[in-house]
Amino acid sequence: MRWLDRLLGKDEAVPADIGVAMAEAAAAVEHGDHAAALAIWGPLAHAGVARAQNNVGACFAEGLGVERDPALALRWLTLSAEHGDPVGQRNLATLHFKGEGVEQDNGEAMRLYRLAAEQGDAPAQDMLSWMLLETGLEADRPEALRWAQAAAEAGIATSMTRLGMIHHDALGVERDATLAAQWWRRGSEAGDADAVAMLGAATLLGQGVDKDPARALALLLEAESNGSLLAAPFVKAARAAVAQAEA
């Protein structure tokens, strides 16, 4: 998860002096100096600045500039979330989802992800869509589709891949292999290895794209080398298809 992204937030109105301080902290993070950033965020967090509270909590969650401390992460992220910061809500949701510093609770995680998603936080939209598909009911599929589309349009590659799966597997929509392949192509271009794997599989089978065993094998091997576990079941078949085509 992107614990420290959107340090100021596009829509967050802050006094000029706080904005300057947050910008200085962001510059320190860019140079890898989280301790210096914490020295700025700490007083702001105690003064009630929600994004600073999130950033302090994120540092305790990840051990950035301080010793990792899930309990303190929970404390600061809870304050940030209660003050309405979408990144704080998303990061607090992650603690509940993982059970770090607090009892694991999918329901609370989903509630918090939804709060952040409704404020336009794309990573939260992505995670909420995943949870709705993986842990929700069939009735949740339209909402999962809506949040995946929102996150994908914001540039989240994993949501692009998920949209491909939704259309390929007819999860709340009519099956559309062509649209699935289009989303996998977009996910591939955005750098998601699973999208590359699924585009390779579609290319091997000729589903939604032209059948091309050599191209399919190249995509599958690329995906596998980049850590996708979805490629392996298709690699052997792709090798066999290439060998047959060359015989």
C-alpha contacts under 8 A as a table, 3 or more apart, distances in Angstrom:
res1	aa1	res2	aa2	distance
1	M	91	N	7.88
1	M	123	P	7.79
2	R	5	D	5.67
2	R	123	P	7.90
3	W	55	N	7.53
3	W	58	A	5.56
3	W	87	V	7.65
3	W	91	N	6.42
4	L	7	L	6.30
4	L	55	N	6.04
4	L	58	A	6.59
5	D	87	V	7.88
6	R	9	G	4.88
6	R	10	K	7.50
6	R	87	V	7.65
7	L	22	M	7.31
7	L	26	A	6.79
7	L	51	R	6.67
7	L	55	N	7.58
8	L	12	E	6.56
8	L	19	G	7.53
8	L	22	M	6.95
8	L	23	A	7.89
8	L	51	R	6.74
9	G	12	E	5.23
14	V	18	I	6.28
14	V	19	G	5.96
15	P	18	I	5.39
15	P	19	G	6.14
16	A	19	G	4.95
16	A	20	V	6.18
17	D	20	V	5.14
17	D	21	A	6.29
18	I	21	A	5.03
18	I	22	M	6.06
18	I	44	L	7.83
19	G	22	M	5.12
19	G	23	A	6.10
20	V	23	A	5.07
20	V	24	E	6.26
21	A	24	E	5.07
21	A	25	A	6.29
21	A	40	I	6.70
22	M	25	A	4.99
22	M	26	A	6.10
22	M	40	I	7.44
22	M	41	W	7.29
22	M	52	A	7.83
23	A	26	A	4.95
23	A	27	A	6.19
24	E	27	A	5.07
24	E	28	A	6.33
24	E	37	A	7.57
25	A	28	A	5.02
25	A	29	V	6.35
25	A	36	A	7.05
25	A	37	A	4.27
25	A	38	L	7.49
25	A	40	I	6.15
25	A	41	W	7.09
26	A	29	V	5.07
26	A	30	E	6.32
26	A	37	A	6.94
27	A	30	E	5.01
27	A	31	H	6.54
28	A	31	H	5.15
28	A	32	G	6.35
28	A	33	D	5.10
28	A	34	H	6.53
28	A	36	A	6.28
28	A	37	A	5.58
29	V	32	G	4.84
29	V	33	D	5.32
29	V	34	H	5.41
29	V	37	A	6.32
30	E	33	D	7.50
33	D	36	A	5.55
33	D	37	A	6.57
33	D	65	G	7.32
34	H	37	A	4.86
34	H	38	L	6.01
34	H	59	C	7.86
34	H	64	L	5.95
34	H	65	G	4.73
35	A	38	L	5.05
35	A	39	A	6.30
35	A	64	L	7.65
35	A	65	G	4.49
35	A	66	V	7.21
36	A	39	A	5.11
36	A	40	I	6.75
37	A	40	I	5.27
37	A	41	W	6.12
38	L	41	W	4.83
38	L	42	G	5.55
38	L	56	V	6.55
38	L	65	G	7.38
39	A	42	G	5.57
39	A	43	P	7.42
40	I	43	P	6.38
40	I	44	L	6.91
41	W	44	L	5.13
41	W	45	A	5.85
41	W	52	A	5.09
41	W	53	Q	7.39
41	W	55	N	7.17
41	W	56	V	6.54
42	G	45	A	5.14
42	G	46	H	6.32
42	G	52	A	7.25
42	G	53	Q	7.77
42	G	56	V	6.76
43	P	46	H	5.10
43	P	47	A	6.14
44	L	47	A	4.90
44	L	48	G	6.42
44	L	49	V	5.50
44	L	52	A	5.99
44	L	53	Q	7.61
45	A	48	G	5.16
45	A	49	V	5.15
45	A	50	A	6.74
45	A	51	R	7.78
45	A	52	A	4.91
45	A	53	Q	4.49
45	A	56	V	7.34
46	H	49	V	7.48
46	H	53	Q	7.68
48	G	53	Q	7.31
49	V	52	A	5.42
49	V	53	Q	6.28
49	V	80	S	7.88
50	A	53	Q	5.01
50	A	54	N	6.29
50	A	79	L	7.24
50	A	80	S	4.55
50	A	81	A	7.59
50	A	83	H	5.88
50	A	84	G	7.41
50	A	85	D	5.87
50	A	88	G	7.66
51	R	54	N	4.97
51	R	55	N	6.22
51	R	80	S	6.56
51	R	85	D	6.32
51	R	87	V	7.66
51	R	88	G	7.11
52	A	55	N	4.98
52	A	56	V	6.14
52	A	80	S	7.94
53	Q	56	V	5.22
53	Q	57	G	6.12
53	Q	76	W	5.38
53	Q	77	L	6.42
53	Q	79	L	6.75
53	Q	80	S	5.26
53	Q	88	G	7.78
54	N	57	G	5.05
54	N	58	A	5.96
54	N	76	W	6.31
54	N	77	L	5.17
54	N	79	L	7.96
54	N	80	S	5.33
54	N	81	A	7.85
54	N	85	D	7.79
54	N	87	V	7.01
54	N	88	G	4.87
54	N	91	N	7.79
55	N	58	A	4.90
55	N	59	C	6.22
56	V	59	C	5.20
56	V	60	F	6.50
56	V	73	A	7.47
56	V	76	W	6.66
57	G	60	F	5.17
57	G	61	A	6.10
57	G	72	L	6.68
57	G	73	A	4.10
57	G	74	L	6.82
57	G	75	R	7.29
57	G	76	W	4.75
57	G	77	L	5.16
58	A	61	A	4.90
58	A	62	E	6.14
58	A	64	L	7.92
58	A	73	A	6.33
58	A	77	L	7.44
58	A	91	N	7.41
59	C	62	E	5.26
59	C	63	G	5.43
59	C	64	L	4.59
59	C	65	G	6.74
59	C	66	V	6.85
59	C	68	R	7.51
59	C	73	A	7.48
60	F	63	G	5.11
60	F	64	L	6.66
60	F	66	V	6.43
60	F	67	E	6.69
60	F	68	R	4.89
60	F	69	D	5.09
60	F	70	P	6.49
60	F	72	L	6.35
60	F	73	A	4.94
61	A	64	L	7.97
61	A	68	R	5.79
61	A	69	D	6.12
61	A	70	P	5.49
61	A	72	L	7.92
61	A	73	A	5.07
62	E	68	R	5.90
63	G	66	V	5.30
63	G	67	E	5.01
63	G	68	R	3.89
63	G	69	D	7.24
64	L	67	E	7.34
64	L	68	R	7.44
69	D	72	L	5.52
69	D	73	A	6.17
70	P	73	A	4.84
70	P	74	L	6.04
70	P	100	E	5.95
70	P	101	G	4.50
71	A	74	L	5.11
71	A	75	R	6.33
71	A	101	G	4.89
71	A	102	V	7.75
72	L	75	R	4.94
72	L	76	W	6.25
73	A	76	W	5.45
73	A	77	L	5.94
73	A	101	G	7.62
74	L	77	L	5.25
74	L	78	T	5.83
74	L	92	L	6.83
74	L	95	L	7.31
74	L	101	G	6.21
74	L	102	V	7.47
75	R	78	T	5.31
75	R	79	L	6.47
76	W	79	L	5.15
76	W	80	S	6.26
77	L	80	S	4.96
77	L	81	A	5.98
77	L	88	G	5.38
77	L	89	Q	7.27
77	L	91	N	6.86
77	L	92	L	5.48
78	T	81	A	5.09
78	T	82	E	6.01
78	T	88	G	7.37
78	T	89	Q	7.67
78	T	92	L	6.41
79	L	82	E	5.13
79	L	83	H	6.23
80	S	83	H	5.13
80	S	84	G	6.57
80	S	85	D	5.70
80	S	88	G	5.08
80	S	89	Q	7.13
81	A	84	G	5.06
81	A	85	D	5.36
81	A	86	P	6.90
81	A	87	V	7.81
81	A	88	G	4.78
81	A	89	Q	4.41
81	A	92	L	7.07
82	E	85	D	7.56
82	E	89	Q	7.88
84	G	88	G	7.70
84	G	89	Q	7.24
85	D	88	G	5.17
85	D	89	Q	6.18
85	D	116	A	7.75
86	P	89	Q	4.94
86	P	90	R	6.12
86	P	115	L	7.15
86	P	116	A	4.36
86	P	117	A	7.63
86	P	119	Q	6.36
86	P	121	D	6.37
87	V	90	R	4.97
87	V	91	N	6.03
87	V	116	A	6.81
87	V	121	D	7.11
88	G	91	N	5.14
88	G	92	L	5.96
89	Q	92	L	5.16
89	Q	93	A	6.06
89	Q	112	L	5.47
89	Q	113	Y	6.65
89	Q	115	L	6.94
89	Q	116	A	5.70
90	R	93	A	4.98
90	R	94	T	6.35
90	R	112	L	6.28
90	R	113	Y	5.31
90	R	116	A	5.81
90	R	123	P	7.97
90	R	124	A	5.76
91	N	94	T	5.00
91	N	95	L	6.59
92	L	95	L	5.15
92	L	96	H	6.52
92	L	109	A	7.63
92	L	112	L	7.27
93	A	96	H	5.15
93	A	97	F	6.05
93	A	108	E	6.99
93	A	109	A	4.19
93	A	110	M	6.98
93	A	111	R	7.80
93	A	112	L	5.23
93	A	113	Y	5.84
94	T	97	F	4.89
94	T	98	K	6.01
94	T	109	A	6.56
95	L	98	K	5.21
95	L	99	G	5.61
95	L	100	E	5.01
95	L	101	G	6.94
95	L	102	V	6.98
95	L	104	Q	7.84
95	L	109	A	7.80
96	H	99	G	4.98
96	H	100	E	6.69
96	H	102	V	6.27
96	H	103	E	6.67
96	H	104	Q	5.13
96	H	105	D	5.33
96	H	106	N	6.85
96	H	108	E	6.63
96	H	109	A	5.24
97	F	104	Q	5.72
97	F	105	D	5.90
97	F	106	N	5.52
97	F	108	E	7.96
97	F	109	A	5.31
98	K	104	Q	6.02
99	G	102	V	5.32
99	G	103	E	5.00
99	G	104	Q	3.78
99	G	105	D	7.04
100	E	103	E	7.22
100	E	104	Q	7.40
105	D	108	E	5.51
105	D	109	A	6.19
106	N	109	A	4.94
106	N	110	M	5.98
107	G	110	M	5.17
107	G	111	R	6.23
108	E	111	R	5.00
108	E	112	L	6.24
109	A	112	L	5.28
109	A	113	Y	6.08
110	M	113	Y	5.02
110	M	114	R	6.01
110	M	128	L	6.32
110	M	131	M	7.21
111	R	114	R	5.18
111	R	115	L	6.40
112	L	115	L	5.05
112	L	116	A	6.37
113	Y	116	A	5.19
113	Y	117	A	5.91
113	Y	124	A	5.17
113	Y	125	Q	7.07
113	Y	127	M	7.18
113	Y	128	L	5.82
114	R	117	A	4.84
114	R	118	E	5.99
114	R	124	A	7.17
114	R	125	Q	7.24
114	R	128	L	6.48
115	L	118	E	5.31
115	L	119	Q	6.67
116	A	119	Q	5.16
116	A	120	G	6.68
116	A	121	D	5.54
116	A	124	A	5.97
116	A	125	Q	7.61
117	A	120	G	5.12
117	A	121	D	4.97
117	A	122	A	6.58
117	A	123	P	7.92
117	A	124	A	5.15
117	A	125	Q	4.67
117	A	128	L	7.58
117	A	147	W	7.79
118	E	121	D	7.32
118	E	125	Q	7.99
120	G	125	Q	7.57
121	D	124	A	5.46
121	D	125	Q	6.31
122	A	125	Q	4.91
122	A	126	D	6.18
122	A	150	A	7.19
122	A	151	A	4.80
122	A	154	A	6.33
122	A	156	I	7.05
123	P	126	D	4.99
123	P	127	M	6.24
123	P	151	A	6.87
123	P	156	I	7.11
124	A	127	M	5.09
124	A	128	L	5.93
125	Q	128	L	5.12
125	Q	129	S	6.14
125	Q	147	W	5.17
125	Q	148	A	6.58
125	Q	150	A	6.97
125	Q	151	A	5.59
126	D	129	S	5.29
126	D	130	W	6.39
126	D	147	W	6.53
126	D	148	A	5.65
126	D	151	A	5.46
126	D	152	A	7.88
126	D	156	I	7.21
126	D	158	T	7.34
126	D	159	S	5.72
127	M	130	W	5.06
127	M	131	M	6.20
128	L	131	M	5.11
128	L	132	L	6.08
128	L	144	A	7.16
128	L	147	W	7.06
129	S	132	L	5.16
129	S	133	L	6.34
129	S	143	E	7.26
129	S	144	A	4.15
129	S	145	L	6.78
129	S	146	R	7.81
129	S	147	W	5.39
129	S	148	A	5.45
129	S	159	S	7.97
130	W	133	L	5.25
130	W	134	E	6.01
130	W	144	A	6.99
130	W	148	A	7.96
130	W	162	R	7.86
131	M	134	E	5.05
131	M	135	T	5.34
131	M	136	G	6.60
132	L	135	T	5.67
132	L	136	G	4.50
132	L	137	L	7.28
132	L	140	D	5.88
132	L	141	R	6.80
132	L	143	E	7.53
132	L	144	A	5.48
133	L	136	G	5.66
133	L	137	L	7.45
133	L	138	E	7.91
133	L	140	D	7.11
133	L	141	R	6.24
133	L	144	A	6.21
136	G	139	A	7.95
136	G	140	D	5.99
137	L	140	D	5.30
137	L	141	R	7.34
138	E	141	R	5.61
138	E	172	G	7.55
139	A	142	P	7.08
140	D	143	E	5.47
140	D	144	A	6.22
141	R	144	A	4.87
141	R	145	L	6.09
141	R	171	L	6.50
141	R	172	G	5.46
142	P	145	L	5.05
142	P	146	R	6.24
142	P	172	G	6.14
143	E	146	R	4.97
143	E	147	W	6.26
144	A	147	W	5.37
144	A	148	A	6.06
145	L	148	A	5.12
145	L	149	Q	6.10
145	L	163	L	7.08
145	L	166	I	7.51
146	R	149	Q	5.22
146	R	150	A	6.31
147	W	150	A	5.00
147	W	151	A	6.15
148	A	151	A	5.17
148	A	152	A	5.93
148	A	159	S	5.05
148	A	160	M	7.27
148	A	162	R	7.09
148	A	163	L	6.52
149	Q	152	A	5.04
149	Q	153	E	6.08
149	Q	159	S	7.09
149	Q	160	M	7.59
149	Q	163	L	7.17
150	A	153	E	5.32
150	A	154	A	6.37
151	A	154	A	4.99
151	A	155	G	6.48
151	A	156	I	5.45
151	A	159	S	6.07
152	A	155	G	5.05
152	A	156	I	4.87
152	A	157	A	6.38
152	A	158	T	7.69
152	A	159	S	5.09
152	A	160	M	5.10
153	E	156	I	7.32
155	G	190	A	7.57
156	I	159	S	5.64
156	I	160	M	6.75
156	I	190	A	7.88
157	A	160	M	5.03
157	A	161	T	6.45
157	A	186	R	7.65
157	A	187	G	4.86
157	A	188	S	7.73
157	A	190	A	5.46
157	A	191	G	6.75
157	A	192	D	5.73
158	T	161	T	5.05
158	T	162	R	6.15
158	T	187	G	6.81
158	T	192	D	6.35
158	T	195	A	7.83
159	S	162	R	4.81
159	S	163	L	6.07
159	S	187	G	7.88
160	M	163	L	5.17
160	M	164	G	6.49
160	M	183	W	5.43
160	M	184	W	6.53
160	M	186	R	6.55
160	M	187	G	5.02
160	M	195	A	7.85
161	T	164	G	5.11
161	T	165	M	6.50
161	T	183	W	6.22
161	T	184	W	5.29
161	T	186	R	7.99
161	T	187	G	5.39
161	T	192	D	7.51
161	T	194	D	6.99
161	T	195	A	5.10
162	R	165	M	4.97
162	R	166	I	6.13
163	L	166	I	4.94
163	L	167	H	6.24
163	L	180	A	6.89
163	L	183	W	6.33
164	G	167	H	5.36
164	G	168	H	5.98
164	G	179	L	7.00
164	G	180	A	3.87
164	G	181	A	6.36
164	G	182	Q	7.41
164	G	183	W	5.00
164	G	184	W	5.55
165	M	168	H	4.98
165	M	169	D	5.79
165	M	180	A	6.53
166	I	169	D	5.42
166	I	170	A	5.70
166	I	171	L	4.95
166	I	172	G	7.54
166	I	173	V	7.39
166	I	180	A	7.59
167	H	170	A	5.08
167	H	171	L	6.66
167	H	173	V	6.46
167	H	174	E	6.92
167	H	175	R	5.30
167	H	176	D	5.38
167	H	177	A	6.80
167	H	179	L	6.72
167	H	180	A	5.23
168	H	171	L	8.00
168	H	175	R	5.55
168	H	176	D	5.87
168	H	177	A	5.36
168	H	179	L	7.99
168	H	180	A	5.35
169	D	175	R	6.31
170	A	173	V	5.02
170	A	174	E	5.27
170	A	175	R	4.42
170	A	176	D	7.53
171	L	174	E	7.82
176	D	179	L	5.46
176	D	180	A	6.20
176	D	208	G	7.84
177	A	180	A	4.96
177	A	181	A	6.16
177	A	207	Q	5.79
177	A	208	G	4.54
178	T	181	A	5.20
178	T	182	Q	6.27
178	T	207	Q	7.10
178	T	208	G	3.73
178	T	209	V	6.71
179	L	182	Q	4.95
179	L	183	W	6.32
179	L	208	G	7.20
180	A	183	W	5.27
180	A	184	W	6.25
180	A	208	G	7.18
181	A	184	W	4.96
181	A	185	R	6.07
181	A	199	L	6.11
181	A	202	A	6.89
181	A	207	Q	7.68
181	A	208	G	5.59
181	A	209	V	6.76
182	Q	185	R	5.09
182	Q	186	R	6.34
183	W	186	R	5.01
183	W	187	G	6.10
184	W	187	G	4.92
184	W	188	S	5.99
184	W	195	A	4.78
184	W	196	V	6.81
184	W	198	M	6.58
184	W	199	L	5.56
185	R	188	S	4.98
185	R	189	E	6.21
185	R	195	A	6.91
185	R	196	V	7.26
185	R	199	L	6.42
186	R	189	E	5.11
186	R	190	A	6.21
187	G	190	A	4.96
187	G	191	G	6.35
187	G	192	D	5.56
187	G	195	A	5.23
187	G	196	V	7.39
188	S	191	G	5.12
188	S	192	D	5.33
188	S	193	A	6.67
188	S	194	D	7.87
188	S	195	A	5.06
188	S	196	V	4.91
188	S	199	L	7.83
189	E	192	D	7.62
192	D	195	A	5.38
192	D	196	V	6.66
193	A	196	V	5.03
193	A	197	A	6.31
193	A	222	E	7.88
193	A	223	A	4.89
193	A	224	E	7.66
193	A	226	N	6.01
193	A	227	G	6.81
193	A	228	S	5.44
194	D	197	A	4.94
194	D	198	M	6.21
194	D	223	A	6.58
194	D	228	S	5.26
194	D	229	L	7.57
194	D	230	L	6.33
194	D	231	A	7.66
195	A	198	M	5.16
195	A	199	L	6.02
196	V	199	L	5.11
196	V	200	G	6.06
196	V	219	L	6.00
196	V	220	L	6.89
196	V	222	E	7.48
196	V	223	A	5.49
197	A	200	G	5.00
197	A	201	A	6.25
197	A	219	L	6.39
197	A	220	L	5.10
197	A	222	E	7.91
197	A	223	A	5.15
197	A	224	E	7.42
197	A	228	S	6.88
197	A	230	L	6.01
197	A	231	A	4.91
198	M	201	A	4.93
198	M	202	A	6.11
198	M	230	L	7.25
198	M	231	A	7.35
199	L	202	A	5.04
199	L	203	T	6.06
199	L	216	A	7.70
199	L	219	L	7.35
200	G	203	T	5.02
200	G	204	L	6.12
200	G	215	R	7.38
200	G	216	A	4.36
200	G	217	L	6.79
200	G	218	A	7.69
200	G	219	L	4.96
200	G	220	L	5.25
200	G	231	A	7.87
201	A	204	L	5.03
201	A	205	L	6.27
201	A	216	A	6.50
201	A	220	L	7.29
201	A	231	A	7.64
201	A	234	F	6.42
202	A	205	L	5.20
202	A	206	G	5.63
202	A	207	Q	4.88
202	A	208	G	6.74
202	A	209	V	6.71
202	A	211	K	7.85
202	A	216	A	7.81
203	T	206	G	4.98
203	T	207	Q	6.55
203	T	208	G	7.91
203	T	209	V	5.87
203	T	210	D	6.26
203	T	211	K	5.06
203	T	212	D	5.74
203	T	213	P	6.99
203	T	215	R	7.20
203	T	216	A	5.18
204	L	207	Q	7.98
204	L	211	K	5.68
204	L	212	D	5.91
204	L	213	P	5.13
204	L	215	R	7.91
204	L	216	A	5.04
204	L	217	L	7.60
204	L	238	A	6.45
205	L	211	K	6.03
206	G	209	V	5.44
206	G	210	D	5.15
206	G	211	K	3.90
206	G	212	D	7.29
207	Q	210	D	7.35
207	Q	211	K	7.48
212	D	215	R	5.43
212	D	216	A	6.00
213	P	216	A	4.89
213	P	217	L	6.06
213	P	238	A	5.85
213	P	239	R	7.87
213	P	241	A	5.83
213	P	242	V	5.46
214	A	217	L	5.22
214	A	218	A	6.34
214	A	238	A	7.54
214	A	242	V	5.72
215	R	218	A	5.14
215	R	219	L	6.26
216	A	219	L	5.17
216	A	220	L	6.10
216	A	238	A	6.68
217	L	220	L	5.06
217	L	221	L	6.05
217	L	235	V	6.49
217	L	238	A	5.32
217	L	239	R	6.60
217	L	242	V	7.84
218	A	221	L	5.31
218	A	222	E	6.13
219	L	222	E	5.06
219	L	223	A	6.12
220	L	223	A	5.07
220	L	224	E	6.09
220	L	231	A	5.30
220	L	232	A	7.64
220	L	234	F	7.39
220	L	235	V	6.30
221	L	224	E	5.03
221	L	225	S	6.07
221	L	231	A	7.34
221	L	235	V	7.22
222	E	225	S	5.21
222	E	226	N	6.33
223	A	226	N	5.12
223	A	227	G	6.49
223	A	228	S	5.41
223	A	231	A	6.29
224	E	227	G	5.24
224	E	228	S	5.00
224	E	229	L	6.61
224	E	230	L	7.77
224	E	231	A	5.60
224	E	232	A	6.79
225	S	228	S	7.41
228	S	231	A	6.10
229	L	232	A	6.19
230	L	233	P	6.79
231	A	234	F	5.74
231	A	235	V	6.39
232	A	235	V	5.31
232	A	236	K	7.63
233	P	236	K	7.06
233	P	237	A	7.96
234	F	237	A	5.40
234	F	238	A	6.13
235	V	238	A	5.04
235	V	239	R	6.18
236	K	239	R	5.18
236	K	240	A	6.27
237	A	240	A	5.07
237	A	241	A	6.11
238	A	241	A	5.01
238	A	242	V	6.17
239	R	242	V	5.17
239	R	243	A	6.16
240	A	243	A	5.09
240	A	244	Q	6.12
241	A	244	Q	5.13
241	A	245	A	6.16
242	V	245	A	5.07
242	V	246	E	6.23
243	A	246	E	5.15
243	A	247	A	6.15
244	Q	247	A	5.17
